[in-house]
Structure formats: structure tokens, C-alpha cells
């Protein structure tokens, strides 16, 4: 089973994310992660999809996506040639005697404490999926009250693959 990270540039039309995700569900393809956001040009949205399957299925996914009217460009992001990140927000229970330990872990991972209350901290962590996974594993030693992950997003390095529409 292989994993591919696809970066799609699509028209920013109503229902485009539904049509893209619907293609996966209709054919029984698995989506590991799905994130989207408008680009600097509001006419276009960047969608990053992490999908899995054998080589034939992954090639079929790309061919099917290319047929969608709203899809303008598809890139397969190679982790070695791309910047790939995920955002995670973690709310942990933090008694006064635990705070220093939590802050030490936050500093090691270059995360940020974005909210402090009497009994909890909200931590923002950005990095590669493996780094986020390792951070969460260490936070399990404390009581995790809530957790939210954005899913993977990424761009290829350099300007050779830039698409100008």
C-alpha cells in the first residue's frame, strides 16, 4: 500500500470540494487527509489530499481527478522535494505542578502556547506529520482534553512547478 500526496488547483466554485471528495467515495478510494483553502487569487482553491492504495489505484485516482471540470492542475508532492506541514491544536489539562513539564515539551517541539486558563493550556503545533504524531504521543502523559488536526497541506519547492493561470 502506497501513500500519495496530491496538490490540486481547482476553480473556487460552490460544491467543488464535494465533487472532489465524492469521486473518492463513489469509487471506494481512501482519503487519509483532505485540506483546502483559497489561494492568493480568490478564483482558485488549493486542495491537498493524502490518499492510499496500490500503484494502479493511485494512478486511476489522478486520471479521474483530471476529468473533473473544476480541476486546473494536479501535482504529486514528493516529500523530498516539497514543504509538507500539518497544524494541530491540543488542549491539555495543566495543573500548576505540571506546567513546567508541558512548557519544556512545547519548547523542544517549537510549538506555541496560544491560550492559558486556570486548569488548561491550548498548544499550537505545526510540522511534518511524524513530528505532530511524536508531540501528541508525549502529550498523552498529560490529560488531553481536546485535539484538532488540520490534515496535511503542502507545496513543491522552488519555482519550476509554479502554475500561472
Secondary structure, 3 states (H helix, E strand, C coil): CEEEEEEEEEECCCCHHHHHHHHHHHHCCEEEEEEEEECCCCCEEEEEEEEEECHHHHHHHHHHHHHCCCEEEEEEECHHHEEEEEEEEEEEECCCCCHHHHHHHHHHCCCEEEEECCCEEEEEEEECHHHHHHHHHHHCCCCEEEEEEEEEEEEECCCCCCCCC
